[in-house]
Amino acid sequence: MDIAEKKRALRAEIRAKERALDVGYKAESSAAICRALAALPEFDAAKVVFAFAGLAREIDTREFLRETITRGKTLLLPRCEPERQLSLCVVRDLDADLEPGAMGILEPKRSCPVLQPEEVDFAVVPCTTFDRAGNRLGQGGGYYDRILPRLHGATVCVCRERLLADTVPTEPHDLRCTLYLTESGLL
């Protein structure tokens, strides 16, 4: 089995585990991760924050997104573009500025201003899983692997503790984040 096949198999395994998780645990772990993100000194120091609006199977980031706006920081959320690119769009109001986009993900409307990745001070990165060595397995589209090299601030990969992998297979193009966070804290 080559690395791509190992990644597909691990994604399928983790997604099956995620579907079996208790709804209460999902809500509690999402809330704990949001609180932990907002307590990080790197977040406190940041002016421009790039995050994501989680799908049902991902971390529910709404609490963190609201906190970012409340603290007067510039919040950027991704909008999927052709050729698996992301635009980083300014979101000032979660209700008014978002609409369903690619793959059912809430995305910023076309009217939202776009900033460059180099302007980001703090980024929250989704994943399917990561391991304790800091290897991240994304959703498989490569969107974040394309943007991570352009982010110069802290990058925090978030995952539920129960979905951590023993080992994540990696390839040379797979990039690491600077911090890894579960509901139990930083790894």
C-alpha positions in Angstrom: 0.0 0.0 0.0 1.5 3.4 -1.0 1.3 6.5 1.1 -1.7 7.9 -0.7 -3.6 4.7 -0.1 -2.6 4.7 3.6 -3.9 8.2 3.9 -7.2 7.3 2.3 -7.5 4.3 4.6 -6.7 6.4 7.7 -9.2 9.1 6.6 -11.9 6.4 6.3 -11.0 5.0 9.7 -11.1 8.4 11.5 -14.3 9.4 9.8 -16.0 6.2 10.9 -14.8 7.0 14.5 -16.1 10.5 14.2 -19.5 9.3 13.1 -19.7 7.1 16.2 -18.8 9.9 18.7 -21.5 11.0 21.1 -23.1 14.4 20.3 -22.5 15.6 23.8 -18.8 14.8 23.6 -18.6 16.6 20.2 -20.2 19.7 21.7 -18.0 19.7 24.9 -14.8 19.0 23.0 -15.6 21.8 20.5 -16.3 24.3 23.3 -13.1 23.3 25.2 -11.0 23.7 22.0 -12.6 27.1 21.3 -11.8 28.3 24.9 -8.3 27.0 24.6 -7.7 28.8 21.3 -9.0 32.1 22.8 -6.6 31.7 25.8 -3.4 31.2 23.7 -1.0 34.1 24.0 -0.4 33.9 20.2 -4.1 34.6 19.7 -4.1 37.4 22.2 -1.2 39.1 20.3 -2.8 38.6 16.9 -4.6 41.3 14.9 -5.5 39.2 11.9 -6.9 35.7 12.5 -7.6 33.1 9.9 -10.0 30.3 11.0 -12.6 28.0 9.5 -16.4 27.4 9.9 -16.4 23.7 10.8 -18.5 21.2 9.0 -20.7 18.9 11.1 -17.8 16.4 11.3 -15.3 19.0 12.3 -14.7 21.2 15.4 -17.6 23.7 15.8 -15.7 26.9 15.8 -18.5 29.4 16.1 -17.7 30.3 19.7 -14.1 31.1 18.7 -15.2 33.0 15.6 -17.5 35.2 17.7 -14.8 35.7 20.3 -12.4 36.8 17.5 -14.9 39.4 16.3 -15.8 40.5 19.8 -12.1 41.2 20.6 -11.9 43.5 17.6 -9.6 41.3 15.6 -9.9 41.0 11.8 -11.4 37.6 11.2 -10.7 35.8 7.9 -12.5 32.7 6.7 -11.7 30.7 3.6 -13.7 30.7 0.4 -13.0 27.8 -2.0 -11.8 28.9 -5.4 -11.0 27.0 -8.7 -7.9 24.9 -8.8 -8.2 24.1 -5.1 -7.2 27.6 -3.9 -8.5 29.5 -0.9 -9.4 33.1 -0.7 -9.0 34.6 2.8 -12.1 36.8 3.3 -12.8 39.3 6.0 -15.9 38.4 8.0 -17.4 41.0 10.3 -20.8 39.4 11.0 -21.2 35.6 11.0 -24.9 35.8 10.1 -24.7 38.4 7.3 -21.4 37.6 5.7 -21.6 33.8 5.2 -23.5 31.6 2.8 -23.3 27.9 1.8 -20.5 27.4 -0.6 -18.4 24.5 -2.0 -19.2 21.1 -0.4 -21.8 22.7 1.8 -19.2 24.6 3.8 -20.3 28.1 5.1 -18.2 30.5 3.2 -17.8 34.3 3.0 -19.9 36.0 0.4 -18.2 37.4 -2.8 -18.7 40.9 -1.3 -16.3 40.3 1.6 -12.9 41.9 1.2 -9.9 39.5 0.6 -6.6 39.7 2.4 -3.3 37.8 1.6 -2.1 34.9 3.7 1.1 36.9 4.6 -1.2 39.3 6.6 -2.3 36.5 9.0 -0.9 36.6 12.5 -2.7 33.5 13.8 -4.3 30.6 11.9 -6.6 27.8 13.0 -6.2 24.8 10.7 -8.7 21.9 10.4 -7.7 18.3 9.9 -9.1 14.8 9.8 -6.5 13.8 12.5 -2.9 14.4 13.6 -0.5 12.3 15.6 1.6 13.2 18.7 4.6 13.7 16.4 2.8 16.7 14.7 1.9 15.0 11.5 -1.4 16.3 10.1 -3.8 14.6 7.9 -6.1 17.0 6.1 -9.4 16.3 4.3 -7.5 15.3 1.1 -8.0 18.4 -1.1 -4.6 19.9 -0.4 -6.2 23.4 0.2 -4.2 24.0 3.4 -1.0 22.5 2.2 -1.1 25.2 -0.5 -1.6 28.0 1.9 0.5 27.0 4.9 3.8 28.1 3.4 2.4 31.6 3.0 1.3 31.9 6.7 4.0 33.5 8.8 2.2 33.7 12.2 1.3 30.8 14.5 -0.6 28.0 12.9 -2.7 25.8 15.3 -4.1 22.5 14.1 -7.2 21.4 16.0 -8.6 17.9 16.6 -10.6 16.0 19.1 -8.5 13.9 21.4 -10.5 10.7 20.6 -9.7 11.2 16.9 -5.9 11.4 17.2 -4.0 8.8 15.2 -1.1 6.7 16.4 0.8 7.6 13.2 0.0 9.7 10.2 1.7 8.8 6.9 3.4 11.8 5.4 4.8 12.9 2.0 7.3 15.7 1.4 4.5 18.2 0.5 2.7 17.7 3.8 3.4 20.7 6.0 3.3 20.9 9.7 1.7 23.5 12.0 3.4 25.3 14.8 0.9 24.2 17.5 -1.4 21.2 18.0 -4.5 21.4 20.2 -7.2 19.1 21.5 -9.8 19.6 24.2 -7.1 18.3 26.6 -4.7 21.2 25.7 -1.6 21.7 23.6 0.5 18.8 22.5 
